[in-house]
Amino acid sequence: MDPEAKSTGRRRRGAELEGALLDAAWDDLIERGYSSVSMDSVAERAGTSRTVLYRRWPSRGELVVAAIRRHYEKDVVVVPDSGSLRADLLRLLHEANEHRSDLAGYFSVLLADYFSETASTPAALRERLLGARETAMDIVLRRAEQRGEIELARIPQRVQTLPFDLFRHEALMTLRPVSDEFILSVVDDIFLPLVLQPKSDA
């Protein structure tokens, strides 16, 4: 029997139970790191049994990925729509800096054993979490194209992701939020000159 049912007389089910399990796994990960996360520790924290966890996730790796996905889906990003690519991008990077830059540094340490155990990479994990979903950056660029500021067909995918690639790298290297000067430089000195520059006729 679920330990919670014994103590409260009420058994959690469905989305409520799954949410509690994933929240417990997330808390375990943040507090102790992947190497210390186990089905036993998560079950104890959630007040349930390992059997309940294994019915949903076959391994701690799958459980942790699901917990990370839930965390980010709960942290809804409001995509800015100011009418300017520059203003939207600055706002988006500042929002990421305020809410997510700390996790970039933590994850490099917390998930080191996950990448070793699963032979995965940060890029592969990001792909699992995002899949084919449109990102906030995708939306900002699409709106900029609709306004006639840019032409996406002329911008390589690597360039389209450049602002956040640089942002993540800086956060990982410094293990702290990036500076306002860094964000301005990425937007004004690197990204906008690349995407707004007319294609050469030569």
N, C-alpha and C positions, 0 to 999 in steps of 0.2 A: 504494500500500500504506500502511496505517496506520503512522506512524513508530514507534509502540510495538512493533508486530510486528517491525519491522526490528531494533530494539535488544534485545528480550527474547525474540523467537521465540514470543510468546504474544499472541494477539489478544483483546482484551476484546469481549464480546458482550452483547446483551440489557440486563437491568437493571443489570448491573455497569458497562457502558459508559455507559449513560444517566446513572447516578448520578455517574460521574466527570466527565462533561460538565457536568452541572448544578452540581456542587460547584465546578468551575473557573469557571463563569459567576458563581456567587455570590461567590467570592473576588475575581474581577475587579471586580465591582460594588462591593463593600465597600471595596476598596483604592483604586479609581480613579474611581468614579462612572460613571453611565450613559453620559455623553458619551464616555468613553474605552473603553467596552466595544465590542468588535467580534468578528465571527466569527473573524477571524484571531487576535486576542489570546487568545480562549477556546480555540481549537484548539491554539495553541502551548502554553498552560498545561496543557491536558489531554493533550498528546502525541499529537494526532491531526490530522485534516485538516478543512478547511472543508466539504468534501463530506459528511462524516459528520454535521456539525451541520445542514446544510441539508436532509438527509433527514428530520430530525425536527422542525425549527423553521424556518419560512420567513423569519424576520426576527430581528434581535437583540431586538426588543421581546417577541416570543413566547418567546424563549429566556430572557430575564430574568424574565418572569412565571413561567415554569416553575421557574426556579431559586429564586425567592422562595417559591413554593408548597412546593417540596421542603424548604427550610430550616424552614418553620413546621411542616410535617408531621413532621419529625424531632424537633422540640422539643415533645414531647407534654405537654399540660397535664393535670394530675391535678385533677379537679373535686372540691372539698371537699364533704363531706357530714356536717356537724357536728350537724345537727338544728335549726339556727337560720339564718334568712335573713341576719341581721346578721353572724353569725360567718362564714358561707360567703362573703359578699360581701367582707368585710374581708380574708379569706384570699386570695381570688381577685385582688383589686386589689394586695395586697402581692406576690403571686407575679408578676403582670404588671410591677409596678414593679421587681422584682429582675431579671427576665429579658428584658424587652422594651422598657422605657421608653427605653433608649439608642437603639434602632433607630428609634423614632418621630422623634427629632430628626435622625438621620442621613438617613433616607429623604427628608425634606423637601428636602435638598440633593442627595443622590445621585440621586434620580429626577426632578429638575426637568426635565431634558431629555427624559426619557421621556414625561412628561405633555405637553410641548410637541410632541414628534414625533408622538405618537399621538392628540393632541386628547382625551386621557383625563383623569380626575380621580382623586384619592386614594379617593373613595367608589366610583368605578367599578372601580378596581383591587381594592379590598377585596371588592367583590361578585364579581369574577372569581375571587379566591382562595378565598372561602368558599362561594360558590354557595348552595345551599339547605341546607347542612349545619347541624345544630344546634350552636350555640356553647356555650361553658362557661357564659356568662351565661344562656342559654336553659335549660340543665339546672338551674342553681341556682334560677331562678324557677319552673320546673315542679315541682321538689321542694318548694319553699315552698308552692305551691298545694296539693299533695297533703297537706301537713301542716296545711292550713287557715289559714296565715298571711296569704295574699293571694288575690285573685280576679283572675286574669289578664285576664278579659274586661272588667274595669273599668279596666285600666291601658293607656293608649295606647302604641303601639309606640315612639314617641319617648321616652316616660318609661322604658320597659323598657331602652332602650339608654343612658339618660342617664349612669349612673356611668362607663361606659367612654368615652362621648363627651367628658365633662369630663376624664377622665384623659388621653386622647390630646391634647386641646387644651392642657392644662397642660404635658405633656411637650414638645409642639412649641414652645410659647411660651418655655420655660425652657431647652430642650436639655439637660435633666438629669433624673434620677429625681425624682419628686414627693415632697413631704414626708409624713410620717406624719399630721401635722395636716390636710393637705389631704384625704387619704383618709378620715380620720374625719369631717371636715366634709361631704364628699360623701355619705357613708353616713348619718350621724346627723342632719345639718341639712337635707339636700336630698332624698335619695332615700326613706328610710324614712317620713318624714312624708307624702310623696305617695302611696306605695303602701299604707301601713297605715291611712291616714285613711278612716274610713267614708264611704260615699257619702251626700251630703246628701239629705234627704227633701223639701227645699224645691223 
